[in-house]
Amino acid sequence: MESVGRNMRHLIEMFEARGDLANDEEIADIGDSNQESDSPVSGTEAEVLAAAASPVAEFEALIERLERVTSRLERLPLLASEPCPTPAPTPASAHTPPPFDLPEPVATDNMSVNGYQDIMQGPLRTYLQLSQQIGGDVASHANLVNNAFQAQFRYIQLATSRGKPSQAEETQLLAPTSEQINAIQQFREKNRASPLFNHLSAISESIPALGWVAVSPTPGPYVKEMNDAGQFYTNRVLKEWKEKDKKHAEWCRAWVQLLADLQAYVKQHHTTGLVWSGKGAGAGAPPPPPGGMPPPPPVLPDVDFSNMTVDDRSALFAEINQGEGITSSLRKVTSDMQTHKNPQLRQGPAPFKPAPAPPARGSKPLPQPGAGVLPDKPPVFMRDGKKWLIEYQKGNSNLVVENADMNNVVYMFRCRDSALTVKGKINGVVLDSCTKCAVVFDNLVSSVEFVNCQSVQMQVLGKVPTISIDKTDGCQIYLSKDSLDVEIVSSKSSEMNVLVPKANGDYTEYPVPEQFKTLLNKPPTGLTTTPVENKG
């Protein structure tokens, strides 16, 4: 009996300890049962002391304790089955989009598809995860970026299964990608008040890099150019969040790395543009079948060669050996047949000149220097805001611009045999496609420019900082004493002369070099170019 009592007491104490540990918090609100569980040891001691002389009474006390522990343990499943209250979502998590959905990689033997999948599973996934952690507008914006990459991936998959489409069909196939790019940029415009506007701008400025599929022959530099375009805003993000949250700096590095990996992918798999497989409907018409065997050569006429001997050449030598008699059969040229005595005989038919070859399809004719044939348009002399327009003037040497402001510009276009005088100080003068024209002015703030002109002259009476000459043949520059420090910039031009005044009022003429000599530095570190002076 005593051993059974000891074992039962040990078992009850073990159940009591289990009930107290597993259900300490839950049973705290249960009235009487909780009070009984708070002091099981004290009750046990009182009962043991009261029934120390009677083993039967001690056994009954143990049974009573066992019933109390059983009732407590029966309450545990009921408390555990009650649902726990779900915490209310915080405002930040309420606006966070769901996790991004990236498709599983597709097993293929095409290296181009595999390379693009590596970009999506690597740097693109990193960028999307960081955007999700930042949340807000950045996460919503990244969802559009994910859609744009998915659309381009489908376009690249299409390129591996068919030939290059026509221009109209290519525009249609690129529509999903272009729509996503437009959505990304529109999202930025609609959220200008967002505290993460610099994040949105960094993506919007560089996302056109996905347009590399329509660039040839070198799409790689185009991707780098777009990556650099967003660097202004990524630097702003780094400056603003560097001390607040380093997660934003990681976000910037992830986006820049994504476009850098895209550039490397384009350079490796599509160096000269997107590669189409050449199969399918877009492959074009098949080449024409090879022609048959060439026709047999024509049959030679029946000629009797038996009567021909080597001696037949004797007649030819006999004719050559006639001496002066060989010219007896020639007609004599009389005086009325001589063209130097009869000029009217020279007016014969013009010699044949082949027609010029038509320009290649899609090419533009090369521009010709100078004004060319002056179009039949009315002359113009008017002021449009800060600009003086002088156009299509012909044979007018009395063109004068007066009362002009310092910020005004005089623009002379397609004029011929005309002279312009500008009084006062203005910003600049431009002569465009003019022939045999002259301009005289007092002072300029910026420069005078000659573009695509022929046989033009200029004279400065006061000060001019810069003279620019581009695609011009024949330009005479008369300087004043105040303009001897002028800077002259010329390109693709010829017959340029600078006239510097002397003390006696005459001018000294200096030609502007048109030829240049270039040598390779030793050791080869670059080039050295020097003008070739005309010493003739």
NUTOR-507247 format. One line per field, with one value per residue (C-alpha): residue in one letter; x, y, z. Coordinates in steps of 0.001 Angstrom, whole numbers, padded with zeros to 6 digits. Layout:
<sites>
residuo: (A  ...)
xx: (X  ...)
yy: (Y  ...)
zz: (Z  ...)
</sites>
This chain:
<sites>
residuo: (M  E  S  V  G  R  N  M  R  H  L  I  E  M  F  E  A  R  G  D  L  A  N  D  E  E  I  A  D  I  G  D  S  N  Q  E  S  D  S  P  V  S  G  T  E  A  E  V  L  A  A  A  A  S  P  V  A  E  F  E  A  L  I  E  R  L  E  R  V  T  S  R  L  E  R  L  P  L  L  A  S  E  P  C  P  T  P  A  P  T  P  A  S  A  H  T  P  P  P  F  D  L  P  E  P  V  A  T  D  N  M  S  V  N  G  Y  Q  D  I  M  Q  G  P  L  R  T  Y  L  Q  L  S  Q  Q  I  G  G  D  V  A  S  H  A  N  L  V  N  N  A  F  Q  A  Q  F  R  Y  I  Q  L  A  T  S  R  G  K  P  S  Q  A  E  E  T  Q  L  L  A  P  T  S  E  Q  I  N  A  I  Q  Q  F  R  E  K  N  R  A  S  P  L  F  N  H  L  S  A  I  S  E  S  I  P  A  L  G  W  V  A  V  S  P  T  P  G  P  Y  V  K  E  M  N  D  A  G  Q  F  Y  T  N  R  V  L  K  E  W  K  E  K  D  K  K  H  A  E  W  C  R  A  W  V  Q  L  L  A  D  L  Q  A  Y  V  K  Q  H  H  T  T  G  L  V  W  S  G  K  G  A  G  A  G  A  P  P  P  P  P  G  G  M  P  P  P  P  P  V  L  P  D  V  D  F  S  N  M  T  V  D  D  R  S  A  L  F  A  E  I  N  Q  G  E  G  I  T  S  S  L  R  K  V  T  S  D  M  Q  T  H  K  N  P  Q  L  R  Q  G  P  A  P  F  K  P  A  P  A  P  P  A  R  G  S  K  P  L  P  Q  P  G  A  G  V  L  P  D  K  P  P  V  F  M  R  D  G  K  K  W  L  I  E  Y  Q  K  G  N  S  N  L  V  V  E  N  A  D  M  N  N  V  V  Y  M  F  R  C  R  D  S  A  L  T  V  K  G  K  I  N  G  V  V  L  D  S  C  T  K  C  A  V  V  F  D  N  L  V  S  S  V  E  F  V  N  C  Q  S  V  Q  M  Q  V  L  G  K  V  P  T  I  S  I  D  K  T  D  G  C  Q  I  Y  L  S  K  D  S  L  D  V  E  I  V  S  S  K  S  S  E  M  N  V  L  V  P  K  A  N  G  D  Y  T  E  Y  P  V  P  E  Q  F  K  T  L  L  N  K  P  P  T  G  L  T  T  T  P  V  E  N  K  G)
xx: (000000  002803  004641  001406  000839  004357  004016  000614  001882  004810  002477  000101  002951  004199  000723  000367  003723  002711  -000617  001050  003701  001517  -001541  -000246  -001600  -004814  -006009  -005285  -008816  -010681  -011951  -011791  -009660  -006944  -006964  -006542  -003627  -001797  -001005  -000963  001980  000400  -002800  -000760  001239  -001938  -003534  -000425  -000110  -003790  -003714  -000255  -001598  -003984  -002655  -006221  -006936  -003708  -004710  -008110  -006431  -004242  -007285  -008973  -005884  -005793  -009395  -008623  -005596  -007704  -010356  -007636  -006052  -009457  -009758  -006505  -007854  -010793  -008506  -006044  -008823  -010008  -008794  -006119  -006939  -005225  -003319  -004623  -002446  -000257  -000728  002571  001709  -001790  -000332  002400  001695  001759  005072  006300  005608  008666  008129  010176  013157  012390  014694  016095  019265  019190  021974  020148  017067  019175  021193  018075  016625  019819  019225  015628  016485  019528  019743  016056  014926  017268  015879  012277  012958  014539  011649  009227  011109  011004  007313  004931  005268  008626  007038  004141  006588  008719  005662  005442  009175  008693  005924  008197  010974  008454  007142  010666  011466  008478  009691  013166  011605  009659  012875  014299  011434  010925  012585  012820  009358  008473  008661  004895  004725  007763  006034  003017  005137  006965  003714  003489  006996  006482  003152  004838  007614  005009  003117  006320  006920  003274  003365  006220  004299  001185  003162  005283  004263  005549  008383  010061  009899  013656  013336  010582  012576  015707  013711  011701  014787  016668  013890  014047  017117  014668  014328  017678  015791  014969  018498  021130  023956  025312  022607  025099  026201  022539  021855  024819  023605  020199  021851  023851  020690  019235  022445  021446  018474  020232  022844  020014  018635  022061  022533  019100  018978  022652  022363  018674  018348  021097  018474  017890  021586  021395  018315  020263  023161  020782  019115  022422  023780  020643  021178  024927  024204  021673  024373  026786  024078  023396  027098  027556  024461  023216  026282  024876  021185  018558  019277  016307  016420  015521  012797  009042  006735  009000  011902  010892  010420  012702  015500  014691  015632  018885  018619  019097  022115  023313  022342  024889  027202  026063  027190  030055  029289  030739  033944  036507  039853  041757  042320  043752  047507  050037  050962  047678  049416  051627  048823  048752  052504  052413  049859  051906  055044  053440  055154  053551  051046  049223  047486  046308  042866  042323  040084  041651  040345  039464  039295  035495  035753  038203  036539  039045  038078  034379  033116  029596  030898  031649  027982  027406  025501  026593  028648  026821  026664  025368  022481  023365  022645  019545  020228  019996  016657  016289  019348  019222  021100  024181  023707  025422  027343  026024  022558  022199  019294  017432  013831  011125  009894  009126  011907  011494  012734  010963  011478  010096  010582  014313  015116  015538  014677  016210  015419  015434  016896  018399  020548  019724  022742  020778  019702  020004  019125  018679  017407  018123  018437  021528  019809  018690  020007  020095  019455  020189  019012  019343  020251  022272  024266  023162  024812  023665  024573  023880  024049  024502  025418  023502  023971  024950  024710  024119  024480  022999  023179  024037  026000  028046  026812  028507  027750  029083  028385  029554  029743  028621  028166  028667  029649  029089  028474  028752  027061  026907  027809  029810  031869  030906  032586  032330  033746  033656  033981  034106  034377  033541  034598  034144  033853  032502  032856  031256  030904  031721  033826  035310  035186  036953  037216  038080  038999  039260  041909  039561  039008  042594  041977  039102  038749  038127  036675  036454  035434  034914  035634  038077  039419  039345  041392  041779  042663  044285  044467  047835  048751  048431  044862  045814  045273  047580  046075  046588  045151  043472  044984  042855  045261  046592  049361  048908  051708  051651  053407  056406  055860  052288  050279  048106  048221  049775  048086  049637  048364  050111  050807  050494  053807  053021)
yy: (000000  002393  001743  002293  005544  006753  005962  007643  010718  011006  010681  013343  015803  015235  015954  019022  020374  019724  021502  024517  024890  024326  026242  028844  031845  030224  028946  032282  033412  030307  031006  028188  025823  028470  028988  025274  025138  028038  026176  022468  021907  023547  021445  018290  018966  019575  016390  014335  015672  015105  011506  010500  007849  006305  004939  004574  008277  009193  007045  008737  012148  011137  009996  013348  015203  013009  013922  017631  017309  015354  018083  020663  018679  018225  021986  022319  021190  023582  026541  025525  025177  028784  030975  033503  037098  038250  041517  044382  045262  048303  051201  050416  046778  047723  049528  047002  045096  041301  039530  039668  036771  035644  032688  029580  029246  027541  024711  025523  025135  028743  030755  034049  032891  031345  034535  036663  034217  034570  038331  037866  035295  037233  041061  041584  039404  041275  044621  043421  042065  045329  047280  045075  045798  049554  049297  052091  053678  051969  048522  049478  050943  047802  045741  047655  047137  043401  043408  045251  042657  039836  041404  041715  038132  036936  039053  037471  034004  034877  035922  032428  030769  032890  035246  039009  040571  043540  047019  047260  043841  044606  047710  045602  042965  045612  047218  045295  046361  049977  050106  048962  051534  054236  053035  053261  056851  057839  056430  058809  061787  060953  060687  063824  064541  061155  061200  058548  060644  060363  056567  056729  059166  056995  054110  056231  057916  054659  052170  053094  050827  048023  049607  048079  045414  048084  049580  048554  048057  048712  048384  047857  051526  052534  050527  052183  055612  054979  053662  056883  058927  057681  058229  061799  060546  057525  059925  061926  058819  057943  061452  061557  058047  057305  058143  057158  053686  051723  049588  052404  052431  048691  049340  051836  049445  046643  048726  049951  046387  045134  047473  046757  043026  043775  045662  042741  040344  042466  042743  038965  037647  040551  042637  044101  043945  041400  038081  036391  032697  033029  030382  030680  033077  036054  034447  035907  034257  031327  031942  031200  027733  027480  027744  024837  024034  026871  026577  024982  027328  028289  026039  027483  028076  025702  027344  025760  026393  024232  027063  029482  029564  031657  033326  035321  037802  038924  041151  043089  043677  044681  047392  048719  048915  051263  054264  057626  055907  054569  057987  058281  057027  059620  062676  066137  068575  071840  075252  075190  071976  073362  074190  076888  078849  078053  078399  077396  073864  073552  073728  070065  067734  067761  064784  062025  062330  059411  060190  060338  057188  057423  057572  054358  053540  055120  057372  061133  063325  064975  068661  071113  074048  077545  078827  077046  078160  080881  079756  081979  083257  086807  088530  088784  091507  091370  091171  088170  088732  088670  087502  089592  087498  088481  085892  085507  088957  089322  092208  094395  096243  098579  096142  097918  096727  099599  100034  096410  095272  093636  090229  090242  087916  088690  085636  086005  083044  082255  085741  086567  089621  091580  093627  093960  096671  096140  099246  099094  096186  092893  089306  087625  087411  084242  083891  080618  079424  082870  083600  086726  088585  090963  091995  094981  095364  097404  095111  091570  089930  086323  085501  085778  082502  081503  078200  076650  079923  080911  084061  086024  088946  090452  093550  094368  098008  097343  094103  090480  087560  084584  083898  080497  079210  075894  074360  077671  078293  081781  083966  087339  088562  092244  092870  096074  097067  096082  092554  091354  088790  087168  083369  081840  078318  076726  073289  071855  075263  076700  080011  081756  084917  087195  090856  092717  096566  098331  101761  103421  102131  099323  095624  092629  089411  086045  082806  080329  076826  074306  071368  069552  067086  064306  062182  059267  059981  057839  055734  055376  057392  059409  061744  065157  067371  070565  072925  073016  076666  078007  079693  080408)
zz: (000000  000864  -002426  -004386  -002518  -003259  -006966  -007191  -005336  -007747  -010743  -009408  -008770  -012328  -013798  -011588  -012811  -016427  -015943  -014322  -017044  -020101  -018976  -016550  -018509  -019742  -016377  -014689  -015586  -014514  -010947  -008439  -010495  -010702  -006963  -006425  -008874  -007280  -004075  -004668  -002378  000676  000361  000031  003162  005233  004052  004645  008223  008921  007700  008775  011147  008639  005291  004041  004628  002828  -000128  -000306  -000239  -003152  -005143  -004501  -005688  -008812  -009625  -009301  -011619  -014132  -014208  -014826  -017654  -019316  -019633  -021625  -025094  -024785  -024121  -026847  -029435  -028980  -031943  -031159  -032098  -035320  -034914  -037012  -039996  -039644  -042069  -043775  -044477  -045643  -048673  -049491  -052737  -052713  -053373  -056948  -059257  -061195  -063536  -063125  -065513  -068804  -069861  -073313  -075342  -076589  -074942  -075473  -073558  -070796  -070405  -070033  -067511  -065462  -065349  -064204  -061543  -060315  -060309  -061200  -058286  -055926  -057068  -056629  -053143  -051983  -053499  -051580  -048354  -048931  -049813  -050758  -054201  -054791  -054492  -056770  -059294  -059198  -060089  -063388  -063946  -063468  -066081  -068533  -068177  -068558  -071784  -073172  -072233  -074261  -077197  -077017  -076879  -080032  -081788  -081247  -083116  -086238  -088688  -088544  -089001  -091152  -089694  -089173  -087514  -085372  -084027  -083138  -081383  -079368  -078206  -074849  -073831  -074886  -073018  -069814  -070218  -070720  -067622  -065554  -066635  -066145  -062592  -061813  -063217  -061185  -057917  -057945  -054344  -053180  -050589  -052794  -055973  -056545  -056524  -059129  -061264  -061229  -062703  -065161  -066624  -067241  -068057  -071806  -071810  -072613  -076049  -077062  -079053  -081653  -081801  -084343  -085066  -081535  -078842  -076002  -075683  -075763  -072594  -070869  -071947  -070381  -067208  -066944  -067493  -064196  -062221  -061322  -059299  -057814  -056434  -054884  -053236  -051833  -050506  -048860  -047363  -046702  -043019  -042587  -044071  -045800  -047507  -050009  -050930  -051592  -053725  -055868  -056335  -057287  -060028  -061483  -061428  -063184  -066149  -066163  -066446  -069198  -071119  -070747  -071936  -075044  -075810  -075559  -077344  -079521  -080342  -083569  -082642  -081698  -083437  -085141  -085877  -089578  -089353  -089550  -091361  -090975  -092718  -096060  -099411  -100210  -102679  -106324  -107543  -109430  -113190  -115534  -117632  -119866  -123532  -125840  -127772  -131290  -134135  -136165  -139856  -142382  -143629  -145837  -144203  -146579  -149102  -146489  -146292  -144509  -147812  -147733  -145464  -148322  -149655  -146421  -146401  -150031  -149273  -146371  -148527  -151046  -149436  -150326  -152571  -149514  -149014  -152608  -151680  -148886  -149416  -149152  -146508  -148192  -146506  -146269  -144216  -141612  -138278  -137289  -140388  -140185  -136528  -137543  -138103  -134367  -133370  -133824  -131545  -127924  -126801  -124990  -121219  -119211  -116943  -113254  -111346  -109171  -105436  -103500  -101982  -098571  -098957  -098941  -101421  -100038  -099192  -101489  -099996  -100454  -101046  -104393  -106534  -104684  -104265  -105614  -102269  -101155  -099195  -095416  -093065  -089699  -085955  -084102  -080378  -079742  -083277  -086442  -089508  -092850  -095530  -099324  -099962  -103452  -104665  -101647  -100244  -097939  -095211  -091828  -088331  -085865  -082319  -081460  -077854  -076404  -076177  -079848  -082565  -086302  -088520  -092249  -094357  -098102  -099204  -102329  -103419  -100361  -097594  -093976  -091465  -087745  -085566  -081821  -079563  -079917  -078848  -082132  -085932  -087997  -091787  -093026  -096673  -098039  -101226  -101996  -098930  -096495  -092912  -090936  -087212  -084235  -081185  -080387  -077008  -078124  -081725  -085474  -087328  -090991  -091875  -095349  -097111  -100204  -100784  -097678  -095903  -092454  -090771  -087090  -086045  -082315  -080350  -081227  -078958  -081319  -085049  -086123  -089715  -090707  -094208  -095861  -098973  -099145  -096022  -095608  -092005  -091390  -087753  -085718  -083193  -080352  -081734  -082081  -079295  -081189  -081237  -084690  -084899  -088369  -089665  -093160  -094697  -097260  -098591  -095226  -094675  -091662  -092345  -089452  -089526  -089592  -088267  -091687  -092126  -094453  -093715  -093418  -094707  -092987  -094424  -092073  -092519  -094368  -094306  -091281  -090662  -088127  -086663  -084247  -080963  -079994  -078003  -079356  -076821  -079182  -082177  -082744  -085342  -086686  -089408  -092753  -093526  -097039  -097789  -101420)
</sites>
